[in-house]
Amino acid sequence: MAAEPRVTMGDYCKRSDTEQVSLGFQPTEPVNFDIKGNVLVALKENQFDGRANKDPWDHLTQISETFQMQRVPNGINEGQKKLRLFTFFLTSTAKE
């Protein structure tokens, strides 16, 4: 009797529905606000691509500092701001 193959955490993140278009996480009530140019540049310069030689904690520290530069209008909380800005931080396979 053969043992079942070992399942790792990464296996749960693999796409199983390659025929279906995925838009990723979409908030139920998306917010819109203007992103300052220097914030957008900082996010683009420090994009995370998910490669094994990149330290995700280092990138999260950098993005946290960048988030603090962006002010948001009244009625938008910190969590909503971070969700809006985080999409600009990911690239390549990390965005999938």
N, C-alpha and C positions, 0 to 999 in steps of 0.2 A: 504494500500500500504506500503510494507516494505521498510525501508531505506537501501540503498546500504551500504555494510560494509566499514568501514573507511580504507583507504589505507595509510600505513606509508612509510617512506623512506626505512626502512628495507625490506619491501615487494618487492621493486624494485630490491633489491640485491639478492633475493632468486633465486636459480636455477629453471628454469621451463623446461629445456631440460635434464632431468636426464639420458636419453639414449645416449646423445651425449658426446664424450670425449672433454674436454676443456683444452687447454694448457695455458689459462690465457692470459695476455697481452704479445705479442711478438713484439719487436721493428722491424721496417722494415729493418734496417741495424744494426744488432747486432754487438757489439764490443767484442773483446777478449783481455785480458791482464792478466798477472800473478797477483794473489792476494797474498799479503804478509801473511805469517803464523800468525803473531800476530793480523792482521786485521781479518782474518778468525776466529781465536779463539774468539776475542772480539765479533764478530757478532753472533757466535754460543752460547756464554754465555748469551747474552742479547736478545734472540729470543722473538718475540711477538707472542702470541698464540690467541689473540682476545677475551679472557675471559672478562667478565663484570667487574671483580675486578681488572683488569690491566688498568693502565693509558696510553693511546696511546701517549699522549704528552710527558710523561716521556721517553718513548721508543724512540720517534723521537729525543729528545735531546741527548740521549745516542748514537744513530746511527749517528747523525750528527758529534759528536766528533770522532767516529770511522772512518767515511768517510774522515776526515781531515788527518788521519794517512796514507792513501793510496795515493801514487803518481801514476800518469798514464803517458803513453808515449805521445809524441807529436801527435797531430791530434785527440785526444780524449778529449771532453769537460767535464765539471763537471756534466751535466745532464746525459751523457752516462755513466759516472763512477757510479753515484748514481743508475741508473737503473740496472747496472750489479751487484752491491753489495747488493741491496735491497732484491733480491731473497733469499739470505742467512739469512736474518733477520727474515723472517716469518716462522711460523710453525703451524701445526695443522689446525684448522678451519680458521685462518687468511690467510692461503695460498690458500684457495678455492676461 
